[in-house]
Each structure stands twice: as C-alpha cells, then as structure tokens.
Amino acid sequence: MKALVTGASGFVGNYLVRLLRNLEWDVTGLDLRPSTACQRNIVCDLTRLTPSKLGNRKYDAVFH
C-alpha cells in the first residue's frame, strides 16, 4: 500500500509515518522539511502543491 502523509515531519505525522512503515506501507511525506522516517519526501508548502510535484505516483491513502 502507498500513502501520502501531509505534515509528516510534525509531531503526530512522525508517529503515523513510523506506524505505517511498521505495517510495511510505502510512505511519502509532504511537509516544509523532509522527514527522516519516510522513504521519499516532497518538500513544499501544502498550499502551493502542484500536480507536477506529485509526479505520476498513485496513492492508496492520503493522511492529512
């Protein structure tokens, strides 16, 4: 399963990323700074997110 987690480097997001990784999810973090717990990161302001920053990747779940 693939997940996009907004706020991945924050307090709650960090715990969520670690939980999903323990459940063997492929996690992409989206935040103003990269999360060390994620396999890949999208570093940007959520209000300025464009489809090109997401690429062609499909997600099974988005956690906001």
C-alpha positions in Angstrom: 0.0 0.0 0.0 1.2 3.5 -0.8 0.4 6.5 1.4 0.9 10.3 1.3 1.2 11.9 4.7 0.9 15.7 4.9 2.8 17.1 7.9 5.0 14.0 8.0 7.8 15.7 9.9 5.5 17.1 12.6 4.8 15.5 16.0 1.7 13.4 15.1 2.8 12.9 11.4 6.1 11.4 12.5 4.3 8.8 14.7 1.9 8.0 11.8 4.7 7.5 9.4 6.5 5.1 11.7 3.3 3.1 12.3 2.6 2.9 8.5 6.2 1.8 7.9 5.9 -0.9 10.5 2.8 -2.1 8.7 5.0 -2.2 5.5 3.4 0.7 3.7 5.4 2.7 1.2 5.2 6.2 2.7 5.8 9.6 1.0 5.9 12.6 3.3 4.8 16.1 2.4 6.0 18.9 4.6 8.0 22.1 4.8 11.0 20.0 5.8 11.9 16.4 5.0 11.0 13.6 7.3 13.8 11.1 8.1 11.2 8.3 8.6 9.8 8.5 5.1 11.1 6.6 2.1 10.6 9.7 -0.1 9.7 13.3 0.7 8.0 16.2 -1.1 9.3 19.3 0.4 6.9 22.2 -0.2 4.1 24.2 1.4 0.8 22.3 1.0 -1.0 25.4 -0.2 1.5 25.6 -3.1 1.4 22.0 -4.1 1.0 21.4 -7.8 0.3 18.1 -9.6 3.8 18.1 -11.1 5.3 17.9 -7.6 3.4 14.7 -7.0 4.5 13.2 -10.3 2.8 10.1 -11.7 2.7 8.3 -8.4 -0.7 6.9 -7.3 -1.6 6.6 -3.6 -3.9 4.2 -1.9 -4.5 6.7 1.0 -3.8 10.3 1.9 -3.5 11.2 5.6 -3.9 14.9 6.3 
